[in-house]
Amino acid sequence: MRKYIKWSVSMMVAMLLLVAITTTVSAEEEGEDTLQAQAHKKKETELFIHELPEALARFSFVSDLQFEYPDAVRGIYVTGHSAGGSRFEELLDLIDSTDLNAMVIDIKEDHGYLTYKPEEELPYDGVAQNFMSDPKAVLKTLEEKGIYPIARVVVFKDSVLAKARPDLSFTKNGEVWENGKEESFVSPFQKEVWEYNVEIAKMAAELGFKEIQFDYVRFPEGFEKRDKELEYDQGDYKDIELDEVKKRVEAVTDFVAYAKKELESYNVDVSVDIFGYAATLEETPGIGQNFSRIADNVDVISSMIYPSHWTPYFGIDKPDQEPYKLVNEYAKVENEVLGALDNPPVSRPWIQDFEAPWLYSGPTFQYGVEEVEAQIKALNENGIDEFLIWNAGNSYTEGVDYTPLD
């Protein structure tokens, strides 16, 4: 798609050059009285030719699919497997029968695989998987049903790329480092990683997605405790006169700003997933997320505020068991932080529709209709009307009222 646009620009410039030459010849054949006027026109033409390529290069992509932004996005997470398999029909039925109206679909998933095989050649073999055999057909179905499509692109957690390019990753004793879940990350300091992920985002936009949601826009959790034992290249950030925490913040923020600028011509919104606790700190010490600076560079910010993911916070000893109270307290903090920005993005938090057995030695606290509605109610009461619901297996609670204040 992009190469065709560049070809068209070249042809138009060539034609204008031909017009300029013809204009000059005509001036030579006319009388002396007209020479000054023709010379003036020739200068104008030359100036136009000089400026034209840069202006035309800033093309604006127009999709053949049409989606309208909902009154407020109320969405669910959908894996590539679900979007490309039998589960897709069940999820469509869920949205059809409720006030849900959006899907966040994996385009680049948590291991680093693309969930479909694009026509464009990719730089690494085996990266593209056939989870969705026809993503365009998926999007056309969403268009027919008026479901808003968001493409999820996991950025710096990428075991596939880390193993293919250890030089872009974090290593220990000559081996690519893995966390306790056997996951590897690539480095936010590496601009080659930025470019790779933004090119994937552009392909998603060309498919017809209306929003690109970047996830894992960060360093590995607890990085401040292991940054001295890991080997990695800081690239352009090596000699910047900042401490290590601020270098990480700078790299993550710069990536978000770069992605936003690169996607301007594609008529898509840009969103970023961010840890909820980042809103409560000036900057996270290990992972490089500064809530306000990221928010300054996106259209939508999606804090992951799952009650199960908080330690005792806001005076709540067991947040997993008090979803309303946790979300209510968080929303107050986020509103204050975003209210201090000149141009705040839309707030669209991720909320919980799953259990957290790792928190309990005995029976696990269950999430059902009451717990999901409690989170939505707390958001709505604080003026936050948009939300996304996470369940890794895409198995969502039935019977939930997704607009509880109506």
ZAMARGU-4260 file (C-alpha; in steps of 0.2 Angstrom, whole numbers, plus 5000, padded with zeros to 4 digits):
<rodrens>
0) 5000/5000/5000 | 5013/5013/5005 | 5025/5009/4990 | 5010/5013/4978 | 5008/5030/4986
5) 5026/5034/4984 | 5025/5029/4966 | 5011/5041/4963 | 5020/5055/4971 | 5035/5053/4959
10) 5024/5052/4944 | 5015/5069/4949 | 5032/5077/4952 | 5038/5072/4935 | 5022/5078/4926
15) 5024/5095/4935 | 5042/5096/4929 | 5036/5093/4912 | 5024/5107/4914 | 5037/5119/4920
20) 5049/5115/4905 | 5034/5119/4893 | 5030/5135/4902 | 5049/5141/4900 | 5049/5137/4881
25) 5033/5146/4878 | 5040/5161/4887 | 5055/5162/4875 | 5044/5162/4860 | 5033/5177/4866
30) 5037/5195/4864 | 5047/5205/4876 | 5032/5213/4885 | 5027/5196/4892 | 5044/5190/4897
35) 5043/5197/4915 | 5026/5190/4918 | 5031/5172/4912 | 5047/5173/4922 | 5036/5177/4938
40) 5025/5162/4934 | 5040/5151/4931 | 5047/5155/4949 | 5030/5151/4956 | 5030/5135/4947
45) 5048/5130/4953 | 5043/5135/4971 | 5027/5124/4970 | 5038/5109/4963 | 5050/5111/4977
50) 5037/5110/4990 | 5025/5097/4983 | 5034/5081/4986 | 5035/5084/5005 | 5017/5089/5006
55) 5011/5074/4996 | 5022/5062/5006 | 5011/5065/5021 | 4997/5054/5014 | 4982/5050/5024
60) 4976/5032/5024 | 4958/5029/5020 | 4951/5012/5025 | 4938/5003/5015 | 4929/4999/5031
65) 4918/5011/5041 | 4917/5011/5060 | 4909/5024/5071 | 4915/5028/5088 | 4902/5022/5101
70) 4894/5033/5114 | 4907/5026/5125 | 4918/5011/5122 | 4913/4996/5132 | 4924/4982/5126
75) 4931/4964/5129 | 4948/4956/5126 | 4948/4943/5111 | 4963/4932/5107 | 4969/4928/5090
80) 4963/4910/5092 | 4946/4916/5098 | 4944/4928/5083 | 4949/4915/5071 | 4939/4901/5079
85) 4922/4895/5084 | 4923/4906/5100 | 4921/4921/5089 | 4902/4918/5086 | 4899/4916/5105
90) 4908/4933/5108 | 4898/4941/5094 | 4882/4935/5103 | 4888/4942/5119 | 4890/4959/5112
95) 4874/4958/5102 | 4864/4954/5118 | 4871/4967/5129 | 4878/4985/5130 | 4895/4980/5125
100) 4901/4987/5109 | 4920/4984/5106 | 4933/4971/5104 | 4951/4972/5108 | 4959/4959/5096
105) 4977/4952/5097 | 4987/4956/5082 | 5004/4954/5090 | 5001/4943/5106 | 5011/4940/5122
110) 5024/4929/5115 | 5028/4940/5101 | 5019/4931/5087 | 5008/4940/5074 | 4991/4931/5075
115) 4989/4931/5056 | 5000/4930/5040 | 5001/4947/5032 | 5005/4949/5013 | 5020/4960/5018
120) 5036/4951/5021 | 5042/4951/5039 | 5060/4952/5045 | 5059/4936/5055 | 5054/4919/5050
125) 5040/4910/5060 | 5034/4926/5068 | 5017/4926/5059 | 5005/4912/5064 | 4988/4907/5056
130) 4977/4910/5071 | 4966/4921/5061 | 4966/4914/5043 | 4956/4930/5037 | 4957/4945/5048
135) 4949/4956/5035 | 4934/4945/5036 | 4934/4947/5055 | 4934/4965/5053 | 4920/4965/5040
140) 4909/4955/5052 | 4913/4968/5065 | 4908/4982/5053 | 4892/4974/5049 | 4887/4973/5067
145) 4893/4990/5072 | 4907/4983/5084 | 4922/4995/5086 | 4938/4986/5082 | 4954/4989/5092
150) 4971/4980/5088 | 4981/4975/5103 | 5000/4975/5099 | 5011/4968/5113 | 5028/4978/5112
155) 5042/4974/5123 | 5037/4957/5130 | 5043/4947/5115 | 5051/4930/5118 | 5051/4927/5099
160) 5061/4942/5094 | 5072/4941/5110 | 5078/4923/5104 | 5080/4929/5086 | 5089/4944/5091
165) 5098/4943/5108 | 5107/4959/5104 | 5090/4968/5106 | 5086/4959/5122 | 5093/4957/5140
170) 5105/4943/5142 | 5114/4935/5157 | 5129/4924/5156 | 5127/4925/5137 | 5109/4918/5137
175) 5093/4928/5134 | 5086/4932/5151 | 5069/4924/5156 | 5058/4930/5170 | 5049/4917/5182
180) 5036/4913/5169 | 5049/4909/5156 | 5045/4925/5146 | 5059/4936/5138 | 5058/4955/5134
185) 5067/4966/5121 | 5074/4982/5126 | 5064/4999/5125 | 5081/5007/5122 | 5082/4999/5105
190) 5075/5010/5091 | 5075/4995/5080 | 5062/4987/5091 | 5052/5003/5090 | 5051/5003/5071
195) 5047/4984/5071 | 5032/4986/5082 | 5026/5002/5074 | 5027/4994/5056 | 5015/4980/5063
200) 5004/4993/5070 | 5003/5001/5053 | 4998/4984/5045 | 4984/4983/5058 | 4978/5000/5053
205) 4978/4995/5034 | 4968/4980/5038 | 4954/4992/5045 | 4957/4993/5064 | 4952/5010/5071
210) 4963/5010/5086 | 4980/5003/5090 | 4982/4998/5108 | 5000/4995/5113 | 5003/4984/5128
215) 5019/4979/5138 | 5026/4997/5135 | 5038/4995/5148 | 5054/4986/5155 | 5052/4969/5164
220) 5044/4970/5182 | 5056/4973/5195 | 5070/4978/5183 | 5077/4990/5196 | 5083/4975/5206
225) 5091/4966/5191 | 5098/4980/5180 | 5115/4978/5186 | 5116/4959/5183 | 5109/4959/5165
230) 5118/4964/5150 | 5110/4976/5137 | 5114/4990/5126 | 5107/5007/5130 | 5109/5014/5113
235) 5106/5032/5111 | 5102/5033/5130 | 5119/5027/5136 | 5127/5045/5137 | 5112/5055/5142
240) 5115/5063/5159 | 5100/5055/5168 | 5100/5042/5182 | 5095/5024/5177 | 5077/5026/5182
245) 5074/5042/5172 | 5083/5034/5157 | 5070/5021/5157 | 5056/5033/5158 | 5063/5043/5144
250) 5065/5028/5133 | 5047/5022/5136 | 5040/5039/5134 | 5050/5042/5118 | 5043/5026/5111
255) 5025/5031/5114 | 5028/5048/5106 | 5037/5040/5091 | 5022/5028/5088 | 5009/5042/5089
260) 5018/5052/5076 | 5021/5038/5065 | 5003/5033/5065 | 4996/5051/5062 | 4993/5048/5044
265) 4983/5032/5047 | 4967/5039/5055 | 4968/5028/5070 | 4968/5032/5089 | 4983/5027/5099
270) 4981/5019/5116 | 4993/5012/5129 | 4990/5000/5143 | 4998/5005/5159 | 4999/4998/5177
275) 4986/5006/5188 | 4999/5010/5202 | 5008/5021/5190 | 4995/5034/5192 | 4999/5035/5211
280) 5018/5038/5208 | 5028/5051/5200 | 5037/5037/5190 | 5039/5019/5192 | 5056/5015/5198
285) 5059/4999/5187 | 5048/4998/5172 | 5049/5015/5165 | 5031/5021/5165 | 5027/5039/5169
290) 5008/5040/5169 | 5007/5059/5165 | 5020/5058/5151 | 5013/5043/5143 | 4995/5051/5144
295) 5002/5067/5136 | 5006/5056/5120 | 4990/5046/5118 | 4972/5047/5113 | 4967/5034/5126
300) 4975/5028/5142 | 4970/5011/5148 | 4975/5008/5166 | 4975/4990/5172 | 4966/4991/5188
305) 4961/4973/5191 | 4958/4972/5210 | 4968/4956/5211 | 4984/4965/5205 | 4985/4977/5220
310) 4994/4974/5236 | 4986/4982/5251 | 4983/5000/5244 | 4971/5014/5248 | 4969/5007/5265
315) 4961/4991/5258 | 4969/4975/5265 | 4962/4963/5252 | 4958/4973/5236 | 4953/4957/5227
320) 4938/4955/5238 | 4932/4974/5237 | 4931/4978/5219 | 4920/4993/5221 | 4930/5001/5234
325) 4947/4998/5225 | 4940/5005/5209 | 4932/5020/5217 | 4948/5025/5226 | 4958/5023/5210
330) 4947/5033/5200 | 4948/5048/5211 | 4967/5047/5210 | 4967/5045/5191 | 4954/5060/5189
335) 4966/5071/5198 | 4981/5066/5188 | 4973/5068/5171 | 4964/5084/5177 | 4981/5092/5178
340) 4985/5089/5160 | 4981/5102/5147 | 4974/5089/5135 | 4970/5073/5144 | 4967/5057/5134
345) 4951/5047/5136 | 4952/5036/5151 | 4947/5018/5147 | 4953/5006/5161 | 4954/4987/5161
350) 4944/4979/5174 | 4943/4961/5180 | 4932/4946/5175 | 4942/4932/5182 | 4948/4924/5198
355) 4965/4925/5206 | 4969/4908/5214 | 4987/4913/5217 | 4981/4925/5231 | 4973/4911/5242
360) 4978/4896/5251 | 4960/4891/5253 | 4945/4894/5242 | 4947/4908/5229 | 4936/4923/5229
365) 4924/4922/5215 | 4920/4935/5202 | 4903/4935/5195 | 4889/4948/5190 | 4890/4958/5206
370) 4909/4960/5206 | 4910/4965/5188 | 4895/4977/5189 | 4903/4984/5205 | 4919/4990/5195
375) 4909/4997/5181 | 4898/5007/5194 | 4913/5014/5203 | 4920/5020/5186 | 4903/5028/5181
380) 4901/5036/5197 | 4917/5045/5195 | 4913/5051/5177 | 4923/5037/5168 | 4911/5029/5156
385) 4923/5018/5145 | 4931/5002/5151 | 4938/4986/5144 | 4935/4969/5152 | 4949/4956/5154
390) 4948/4937/5154 | 4963/4928/5147 | 4952/4914/5141 | 4938/4925/5134 | 4926/4917/5145
395) 4915/4932/5151 | 4902/4932/5165 | 4884/4930/5159 | 4870/4942/5164 | 4881/4957/5168
400) 4873/4975/5166 | 4886/4984/5158 | 4878/5001/5160 | 4872/4999/5178 | 4868/5018/5181
405) 4856/5019/5167
</rodrens>
